[in-house]
């Protein structure tokens, strides 16, 4: 066997001072969140929803990358598959638990819960889904499908580590096959039910694709960031090569374009159609500071990442990519705030409540980071018996036929 892998020349990072960070974030976030809940429950509900959708997009992005790995039978993504599974496992029960405040405060978040559907044609057409019981049942079904999909993929992955049975690989491919269809349907339904329904009169046929673009964009950025840290610590030294960072950077570049294309297509079709029931959504988001945030998303979510990621060499440059990944998080949060918060604050961004939004982000981030780190430390950092492991390690396995073909025959001509 031949390997082209080169060891990591950089010394490990000293992360000892960061071990208490999840706990600190949880405590500080809990204090700010409870304070906001006591002061103004509706404001807390919207801030909690933005933070929840932010972490949901990361978890869904991780789950998507796991399924794509199995469906394409890729070798380069073996190194990142395990912690992508851990990201997907955050969907249940942890994100389901964090969704409980949204359920309890739903009448304060979703105005249609307090309206009479008989007096509103747009609302009556969505009955009985757009009722509190229908909202709860639909949400439970979504989390149930995500639990089934993420748990099965993770279970058979861990079984593969223990037994190396090819049946485990076949099972994961099977679940990815039906799972990618269920993933598309549930992601679309969740984005419509939890975000677009905040203004139920508005219609967009590609809103699910728009949210998928955000999930894939921030999911790849998160995976790249985790991979960089693990590479520096030497955890994935045996299975990481430069081309894997290049592939992740290329994916980030691709989903930058995909998100921008879908976002522009949605705007162009609605604005060109000029139907009042549809254009009002964008008119609200052109008021005061919302216009500035809109311009930030155009240049910061598309143009800046596009120009930075365009050169080939940048995709493997850790110093630049570290900033790009953090910027992707910021832009994803800004995009979700742009979709959600104008419903409560149509006259401009609520900067006075920024502390509450960061509090909700901090509490959820601390909790989910602690769960992720616990799951990661409890299992092997990468699939030890994946059939593509040698390919990921850069090892060429020479079969007896290969050896015979390259061995000179005694007495033969050179």
C-alpha positions, 0 to 999 in steps of 0.5 A: 500500500502506498500513501501520499499523506503528509503529516500536519506541520503545525503545532496543536492549538491550546484549547484548554481555556475554551472548555468552560465556554459552553457552560458560560454561554449557557448561563449568560444566555439563560439570564438574558433569555429569562430577562427578555421573557419577563420583560416582553414575551413576544420579543423573546418568542421572535428572538428565540425563533431566529436562534432556533432556525439558525441552529436548525439550519446547521443541523440540517446542513450536517444531515444533508452532507451525510446523505450526499456522502452515501448517495455519491459513494464519495471517498474524500468526505469519509474524514468529515462524515462522523461529526456530520452525523453528530450535527444531524443527531442534534435534531432530536431530542435537543432541537426538538426540546428547544422548539418547545418555547416556540410551541408555548408562545406560538399565539404570540408569534403567529398572528393567524392563531388568534384570527377567525379563519371564516373572516380571512380567505387566505387563512381559511384555505390553510385550515386545519393546518393553521391552527394551534393543534395542527401546528403542534401535530405537524411539528411533531411529525417533522421532528419524528422524521428527522429523528428516524433518519438521523438516528438510523444513519448514525446507528449503522455508522457506529455498527460499521465501526464495530463489525465492518459488515458490508450490510451496514454500508448498504443500510446507510445507502438505503436510508439516504435514498428515501431520506433525501426525498423526506429531507427535501419535503420536511425542510420545505414544510418546516421553513413554510410552517415556522418562518413563511407562515409568520406572514401567511398572506404571502406566497412563494413557491421556492421558499423551501429551496431558499431555506435549503440554500441557507442550510447547505451554505452554513452547514458546509461552513461549519463542517469546514471550521470543525475540520480545520480545528481537528486537523490542527489538533492532529485528530484526523491526521491520518485521513485528511489531505489538502484536496479535502479542504479544497472540496469543502471550499468548492462546495461552499462556493457552489452553495454561495451561488445557489443561495444567491440565485434562488434568492434573486429568482424569488425576488425577481418573479414576485416583483415582476408579477407585481401582485400586492398579496406578494410584493408587500413582503419585500415592501416591508423589508425596504423600510429604514434599517431593513433596507441596509440589512438587505444591501448587506445580504446582497453584498455580504452573503453573495458578492464578498464570499463569491470574490473571496472563494473564486481563486483556487488557492484560497479554498485551502488557505486556513487563515482566510477560510477561518474568517469566511466560515465565521462570516458565513455564520453572521450572514446566515443569522442576518438572513434569518433575522431579515425573514423573521423580525420584520413581522414584529418590527416593520419600521426597522431592525430592533437594535435595542433588543440585540442583547436578547437575540444574542442571549438566545443564541448563546444559550442554545449554542452552549447547550448544543456545543456541549452535546456535540462535544460529548458525542464526538468524544464518545466515539471514534472521530472518523469511520474506522471501517468505511469501505472508502477509508483507504481512498480518504487516507490517500492509500493505493491498495495494490491487488495481486493483479496489480503486483503481477502486472508491474513485476518483470518476468524472469528472463524476459526482455526489458 
